[in-house]
Amino acid sequence: MKFKKENSAGYLVNHMARLFAKELQHCIAPLGIVVGQFPILLELWLKDGVSQKDLLSKIDVEQATLANTLSRMERDGLIMRTKNPADARAQLIWLTDKARALRDDAYDCAQNVNTQALRVLDESEQVQFVEYMRRVIGGMQDC
């Protein structure tokens, strides 16, 4: 059997992810954030004051990538770090007021990108599509 990218789930998911990222970046750029920071912000908007190790367990990126992104976010005034009172070797990551103020607009951007991307599906297809993606992700995380 010959490989055909148009029939490859991996290729199609990757292509779709790049399109989502491109549209999201276009929308969030005026907010002063980039796509690579978005998953971190999503986690911190739920709960900040967490360690880098805690963030790493929630976001599927390499340690070095997370460390570099956090450094840029600190430079850009989106986060601050404090010593962890429970572990002198670790730091806690906190959102700044600047980052907190971006939350609603950033959520709106993400929602708008999702709405536009999924407009080709009816409501029940959208629900199924998202459920299928969750199942595939869960299956791959179990590997």
C-alpha positions in Angstrom: 0.0 0.0 0.0 1.4 3.4 -1.0 1.4 6.3 1.5 -0.9 9.1 0.5 -0.8 12.2 2.6 -4.4 13.1 1.8 -5.4 9.9 3.6 -3.0 10.2 6.5 -4.6 11.2 9.8 -1.3 12.4 11.1 -0.7 14.6 8.1 -4.2 16.0 8.1 -4.1 16.8 11.8 -0.8 18.5 11.5 -2.0 20.6 8.6 -5.2 21.5 10.4 -3.2 22.4 13.6 -1.0 24.7 11.5 -4.0 26.4 10.0 -5.6 26.9 13.5 -2.3 28.3 14.8 -2.0 30.7 11.9 -5.5 32.0 12.5 -5.1 32.2 16.2 -1.7 34.0 15.8 -3.4 36.6 13.5 -6.0 37.3 16.2 -3.8 37.3 19.3 -0.8 39.2 17.9 -2.5 42.6 18.7 -2.7 41.4 22.3 1.1 41.0 22.4 1.1 37.2 22.8 2.1 34.5 20.4 0.8 31.0 19.8 3.6 29.3 21.7 2.6 31.2 24.8 -1.1 30.4 24.5 -1.2 26.9 26.1 0.8 28.2 29.1 -1.5 31.2 29.5 -4.5 28.8 29.3 -3.1 26.8 32.2 -2.1 29.9 34.2 -5.5 31.5 33.7 -7.0 28.5 35.4 -4.5 28.4 38.2 -1.3 30.4 38.6 1.4 30.2 41.3 2.5 26.8 39.9 5.9 25.4 39.4 7.5 24.9 36.0 7.3 21.1 36.7 3.5 21.4 37.2 3.2 23.3 33.9 5.3 20.8 32.1 3.0 18.0 33.2 0.0 19.8 31.7 1.5 21.0 28.4 3.1 18.6 26.0 6.3 20.4 25.2 10.0 19.8 25.9 11.5 21.2 29.1 13.8 23.5 27.2 11.0 24.9 25.1 8.9 25.6 28.1 11.9 27.3 29.9 12.6 29.5 26.9 9.0 30.4 26.4 8.7 31.3 30.1 11.8 33.5 29.9 10.3 35.4 27.0 7.0 35.7 28.8 8.8 37.1 31.8 10.7 39.6 29.6 7.4 40.7 28.0 5.8 41.3 31.4 3.3 38.4 31.2 4.6 36.4 34.1 6.7 36.8 37.2 8.5 34.1 39.2 8.9 33.8 42.9 10.8 31.4 45.1 8.8 28.4 46.1 8.6 28.4 49.9 8.1 24.6 49.9 11.2 23.9 47.7 14.1 26.4 47.6 15.3 24.9 44.3 12.0 25.7 42.5 10.2 28.8 41.5 6.5 29.5 41.2 5.1 31.1 38.1 2.5 33.9 38.5 0.5 35.9 36.0 1.0 39.6 35.9 -1.9 42.0 35.8 -1.1 42.6 32.1 -1.6 38.9 31.4 -4.8 38.6 33.5 -6.2 41.6 31.5 -5.7 39.7 28.2 -7.7 36.6 29.2 -11.2 37.5 27.9 -9.9 38.9 24.6 -7.7 35.8 24.1 -10.5 33.5 24.9 -12.7 35.3 22.3 -9.9 34.9 19.7 -9.7 31.2 20.3 -13.5 30.8 20.3 -13.8 32.8 17.0 -11.1 30.6 15.4 -12.9 27.5 16.5 -16.2 28.8 15.3 -14.8 29.7 11.9 -12.9 26.5 11.4 -15.9 24.3 12.4 -18.5 26.2 10.4 -18.4 23.6 7.7 -19.9 21.0 10.2 -23.3 21.0 11.6 -23.7 21.2 15.4 -23.9 17.4 15.9 -20.9 16.8 13.6 -18.9 19.4 15.6 -19.6 17.6 18.9 -18.6 14.2 17.3 -15.5 15.7 15.7 -14.3 17.1 19.1 -15.1 13.8 20.8 -13.2 11.9 18.2 -10.2 14.1 18.7 -10.3 13.7 22.5 -10.5 9.9 22.0 -7.5 9.8 19.6 -5.5 12.1 21.9 -6.3 9.9 24.9 -5.4 6.8 23.0 -2.0 8.2 22.0 -1.3 9.4 25.5 -1.8 5.9 26.8 1.0 4.6 24.4 
